[in-house]
Every structure is written in structure tokens, then in C-alpha cells.
Amino acid sequence: MKKSKGEKRYAKNRYHERSELLTEKDVELICQKNRDACNKAINLYEEYIKITSRRYLYDEYGNAYVYEDPDLQQEMRIGLIDALRRRKKA
């Protein structure tokens, strides 16, 4: 199956610049429920979330359709923030 533009872009820019990564200070701010720090984490992983939430649906004729599941995307964003909070507490 052919890769979409998003998958190609993700494969090309898979590794972010060191300045774009989350620092310990960012994780501490996420634990304090700082909205800007949470948005930074979500924006950093947004491309990954979009790609992994895609579902390929097929009709009765075998045609494939790509569907991005918004509910799954929201669950992944919430799971990301929860995982960062748990990581700091451990």
C-alpha cells in the first residue's frame, strides 16, 4: 500500500531537533497542569498520533478508504499527558 504524504513527512522528520524535545521542566509543568506545557507535548507528538489513529476501511468491492478516528486521537492525547504525569511521580 502506498504511503500518504503525512507518513512520508513523518518518516523524513521522525527525529526532532533537540531544542524541540520535552525537558524535565516541561514535564514538571505538565504535572502542575500547565496548559502551555501540555499543548507543547501534544504538538510534539501530533504527527505520530495522526498516523497511528488511521484506520483502513474496505467496502464490499475491495476499495480502501482511510479514516482518521478522532475519538482514538483524543484518547491518545489524554494517554500521553497521563503517561508524562506518571513518569514524573515514579
C-alpha positions, -999 to +999 in steps of 0.1 A: +000+000+000+013+035-009+024+058+019+004+090+023+020+124+024+018+125+062+035+092+065+063+103+042+067+136+061+067+117+094+094+093+081+115+121+069+113+143+101+110+115+126+137+129+148+130+164+162+157+189+169+170+187+205+155+221+213+120+209+204+121+179+228+105+180+262+127+190+291+123+180+327+110+215+334+082+208+308+073+176+325+071+193+358+048+219+343+026+192+329+024+177+363+012+211+376-014+211+348+001+239+329-019+243+297+011+256+276+033+227+286+005+202+278+000+218+244+037+216+237+038+179+244+007+173+223+020+193+194+053+174+195+035+141+191+006+152+169+020+138+137+026+104+154-010+105+168-025+112+134-006+084+117-014+058+143-050+067+146-057+059+109-079+031+101-082+015+066-117+005+058-127-016+029-161-017+011-177-048-005-157-042-037-123-041-020-118-004-023-097+010+006-107+042+025-085+060+050-104+071+082-087+091+110-105+082+142-110+114+162-120+095+193-089+075+192-068+106+187-083+122+218-077+091+239-040+091+227-036+127+237-050+121+271-029+090+275+002+109+266-004+136+293-012+109+318+019+089+310+041+120+314+025+128+348+030+092+360+066+092+348+074+122+369+057+107+400+077+075+397 
